[in-house]
Amino acid sequence: MDRADDAVSRDSVPLAELLEERRHLLDVARWMLGSGSEAEHAVDEAYRKWYELSRPARARIGEPRSWLVRTTGSICLDRLAPPGHAAPGSRHHPAPDTPTPAQRPHAVLAEEIDEVLLGALDSLTPAERAAFVLNEVFGMPPGAVSGIVGRPEHECTELVHRARHTLRTRRARPATPRRHDTVVRAVRRACVTRNPVLLASLLAPDAIAYFDGGGKVRALDRPVRGARHVARSLLALLAGTTLQTRSVNGRTGLVVRHHHEIAAVVCLDIAGHQAAQIWIILNPDKLRSWNPRGPSSPPPPAG
């Protein structure tokens, strides 16, 4: 293979991969900026900067997607900074490779998820928002976040802690019935699509889940704490089941079906824009009223 063929081989990328890359960048920009149209402009600018590099410069970048994530994050920080103030780390020179997150939120964020999550981030400073989104939502390691935000790792960790505290304070306000319903439906969507990153982002950072098996189901015998741990536990528990929203104790909850039987009922305590506490009722005795015809009977018509 001559040099020309080798260059073509390096630059040839499957269309599906290119589309996935752009969707990923749009997710990063949308979460940081809170606007779909602004996210489009930021991603377009990142690609423009990529093609402004010389071919040799692009060839030296081992992970183009990592470079584009960092550049997109820097552009977003610039746009979030107050007029006349450049955001730290916002220089758009060719950046060293940084790890990209292994997972990202749902490819197309539904309107109700935007309302639940993006609105809560408006209370954060640009640096706090960037550090929190990149670390908590996209699961980026501290070194990668530091490279985008332009601050040492320990400062980025502090930014994430401050962001959590701010969101926890906002969470103290009780959710309205409409907000409660919106969050629960968003949680269901994340569970059905089996997206742990999206599900964790819908949970408070210090969320806690309780599993009530009543000694008759082999359930976890102690609470699970922390958004990521709760998300993983829920997805493991719900594998192979179907999930519906139903009224539970007068509020929107989740009903878990396995074959023709209701196997669990999930109650969620919503505070602010996130689920703070989750109760998973697995005890067959407590589910008798939900299965009046017994497990062998077909389910009632959907209402």
C-alpha positions in Angstrom: 0.0 0.0 0.0 1.5 3.3 -1.0 1.3 6.5 1.1 -1.8 7.8 -0.8 -3.7 4.5 -0.2 -2.6 4.5 3.5 -4.0 8.1 3.9 -7.3 7.1 2.3 -7.5 4.1 4.6 -7.0 6.2 7.7 -9.6 8.8 6.7 -12.2 6.2 5.6 -14.7 5.8 8.5 -18.0 3.9 8.4 -21.0 6.3 8.0 -22.7 4.8 11.1 -19.6 5.6 13.2 -19.5 9.2 11.8 -23.2 9.8 12.6 -22.7 8.3 16.1 -19.7 10.6 16.7 -21.8 13.7 15.7 -24.7 12.6 17.9 -22.3 12.1 20.8 -20.9 15.6 20.3 -24.4 17.1 20.1 -25.3 15.4 23.4 -22.2 16.8 25.1 -22.9 20.3 23.8 -26.6 20.2 24.5 -26.1 19.2 28.1 -23.6 21.9 28.6 -25.5 24.7 26.8 -29.1 23.6 27.4 -30.1 24.5 23.8 -30.3 22.3 20.8 -29.7 25.1 18.3 -26.7 26.4 20.2 -25.4 22.8 20.5 -25.5 22.5 16.7 -23.5 25.7 16.2 -20.9 24.5 18.8 -20.5 21.1 17.1 -20.3 22.7 13.7 -17.5 25.0 15.0 -15.6 22.0 16.4 -15.7 20.3 13.0 -14.6 23.5 11.3 -11.6 23.6 13.6 -10.8 20.0 12.8 -10.7 20.7 9.1 -8.6 23.9 9.7 -5.8 21.6 10.9 -3.3 20.5 8.3 -3.5 16.9 7.2 -0.2 16.1 9.0 -1.6 17.7 12.2 -4.8 15.6 11.9 -2.7 12.5 11.3 -0.9 13.0 14.6 -4.2 12.9 16.6 -4.6 9.3 17.5 -8.3 9.6 18.7 -10.2 12.2 16.6 -13.4 11.7 18.6 -11.5 12.5 21.8 -10.1 15.6 20.2 -13.5 16.7 19.0 -15.1 16.1 22.5 -12.4 18.3 24.1 -12.8 21.0 21.5 -16.6 21.0 21.7 -16.4 21.3 25.5 -14.0 24.2 25.2 -16.3 26.0 22.7 -19.3 25.4 25.0 -17.3 26.9 28.0 -16.5 30.0 25.9 -20.2 30.4 25.2 -21.2 29.9 28.8 -18.6 32.5 30.1 -19.9 36.0 30.8 -19.3 38.6 28.1 -15.7 39.7 28.0 -14.4 36.8 30.1 -12.8 33.8 28.5 -13.5 30.5 30.1 -10.5 28.6 31.6 -9.1 26.1 29.3 -11.1 27.4 26.3 -8.2 27.7 23.9 -9.0 25.8 20.7 -5.6 24.6 19.7 -5.0 21.0 18.7 -5.6 19.2 21.9 -3.9 16.1 23.2 -6.0 13.0 23.1 -8.4 12.5 26.1 -10.5 9.5 26.9 -14.1 9.7 25.6 -16.9 8.3 27.8 -17.8 4.8 27.1 -21.5 5.6 27.1 -23.7 8.6 26.5 -27.3 9.6 27.2 -30.1 8.5 24.9 -29.4 9.4 21.3 -32.4 11.8 21.2 -33.2 13.4 24.5 -37.0 13.5 24.9 -38.6 16.8 25.8 -39.5 15.7 29.3 -35.9 14.7 30.0 -34.7 18.1 28.8 -37.2 19.7 31.2 -36.2 17.6 34.1 -32.4 17.7 33.8 -31.3 20.7 31.8 -33.5 23.1 33.8 -31.8 22.1 37.0 -28.3 22.8 35.6 -29.2 26.5 35.0 -28.4 27.2 38.7 -24.7 26.2 38.2 -21.8 28.3 37.1 -20.4 27.5 33.7 -17.4 25.6 35.2 -19.6 23.7 37.7 -22.0 22.8 34.9 -19.2 21.6 32.7 -17.5 19.5 35.4 -20.8 18.0 36.6 -22.1 17.1 33.2 -18.9 15.7 31.9 -18.2 13.7 35.1 -21.7 12.7 36.3 -23.6 12.4 33.1 -21.0 11.2 30.6 -18.8 9.4 33.2 -15.5 11.1 32.0 -12.5 10.5 34.3 -11.1 13.4 36.2 -8.1 13.8 33.9 -10.3 14.2 30.8 -12.6 16.7 32.6 -9.6 18.7 33.8 -8.3 18.9 30.2 -11.6 20.4 29.0 -12.4 22.7 31.9 -8.8 23.8 32.1 -8.4 23.4 35.9 -6.4 20.9 38.0 -8.1 17.6 38.8 -8.6 18.5 42.5 -10.4 21.8 41.5 -12.6 19.8 39.0 -13.5 17.4 41.8 -14.4 20.4 44.0 -16.5 21.9 41.2 -18.5 18.6 41.0 -19.0 18.6 44.8 -20.3 22.2 44.7 -22.6 21.3 41.8 -24.0 18.4 43.7 -24.6 20.6 46.8 -26.4 23.2 44.7 -28.6 20.6 43.0 -29.3 19.0 46.4 -30.4 22.4 47.8 -32.8 22.8 44.8 -34.0 19.3 45.4 -35.4 20.4 48.8 -38.3 21.9 47.1 -41.1 19.3 46.8 -42.0 18.3 43.3 -45.4 19.2 41.9 -47.6 16.3 40.7 -46.8 17.2 37.1 -43.0 17.3 37.8 -43.3 14.0 39.7 -45.1 12.4 36.8 -42.5 13.7 34.3 -39.5 12.4 36.3 -41.1 9.0 36.8 -41.9 8.6 33.1 -38.3 9.7 32.3 -37.0 7.0 34.7 -39.2 4.4 33.0 -37.8 5.4 29.6 -34.2 5.1 30.8 -35.0 1.6 32.3 -36.8 0.4 29.2 -33.9 1.5 26.9 -31.5 0.0 29.5 -29.4 3.1 29.5 -27.4 3.3 32.8 -25.9 6.7 32.2 -29.2 8.3 31.4 -30.9 6.5 34.4 -28.1 7.7 36.8 -28.5 11.3 35.6 -32.2 11.1 36.6 -31.3 10.1 40.1 -30.0 12.4 42.8 -26.2 12.0 43.3 -27.0 10.6 46.8 -30.1 8.7 45.8 -31.0 5.6 47.9 -33.0 2.5 46.9 -34.7 0.2 49.3 -35.6 -3.4 48.4 -38.5 -5.0 50.3 -38.5 -8.8 49.7 -40.1 -9.6 53.0 -37.8 -12.5 53.4 -39.8 -14.3 50.7 -37.8 -13.1 47.7 -34.0 -13.1 47.4 -33.7 -9.3 47.3 -30.9 -7.1 48.4 -31.1 -6.9 52.2 -29.6 -3.4 52.6 -30.1 -0.1 50.8 -28.1 0.8 47.7 -26.7 4.3 47.8 -25.5 6.7 45.0 -26.9 7.4 41.6 -24.7 5.0 39.6 -25.0 2.1 42.1 -28.8 2.5 42.2 -29.0 2.7 38.4 -27.0 -0.5 38.0 -29.1 -2.3 40.7 -32.4 -1.3 39.1 -31.3 -2.4 35.6 -30.1 -5.7 36.9 -33.3 -6.2 38.8 -35.6 -5.3 35.9 -33.9 -7.4 33.2 -36.4 -9.6 31.5 -39.4 -7.7 32.7 -41.8 -5.2 31.4 -42.4 -1.8 33.0 -45.5 0.3 33.1 -46.5 3.6 34.8 -49.4 3.3 37.1 -50.9 5.2 40.0 -49.3 4.0 43.2 -50.5 5.5 46.5 -52.1 8.4 44.6 -48.9 9.3 42.6 -47.3 8.0 39.5 -45.2 4.9 40.1 -43.9 1.9 38.2 -45.4 -1.6 38.0 -43.0 -4.4 37.0 -44.5 -7.4 35.2 -43.0 -10.8 34.6 -45.2 -13.0 32.4 -48.7 -12.4 33.6 -47.8 -11.5 37.2 -47.0 -8.2 38.8 -43.6 -9.0 40.3 -42.8 -5.6 41.9 -44.1 -2.1 42.5 -41.8 0.8 42.5 -42.5 4.0 44.4 -40.3 7.1 43.8 -39.8 10.1 46.0 -39.1 13.0 43.7 -37.4 16.2 44.9 -36.7 19.0 42.5 -35.7 17.4 39.2 -34.5 14.0 40.3 -35.5 10.9 42.1 -34.1 11.0 45.6 -35.5 7.8 47.2 -36.8 4.6 45.5 -38.8 1.8 47.2 -39.0 -1.5 45.3 -41.7 -3.7 46.8 -41.0 -7.4 46.0 -42.8 -9.0 48.9 -45.5 -11.3 47.5 -47.7 -10.7 50.5 -47.8 -6.9 49.7 -48.4 -7.6 46.1 -51.5 -9.7 46.6 -53.9 -6.8 45.9 -52.1 -6.2 42.6 -52.5 -9.9 41.6 -56.1 -10.7 42.7 -56.5 -13.4 40.1 -53.2 -15.1 40.9 -50.1 -15.4 38.8 -51.7 -17.8 36.2 -54.4 -15.4 35.2 -53.9 -13.1 32.2 -53.3 -9.4 32.9 -56.2 -6.9 33.0 -56.7 -4.8 29.9 -54.4 -1.8 29.7 -56.1 1.3 31.0 
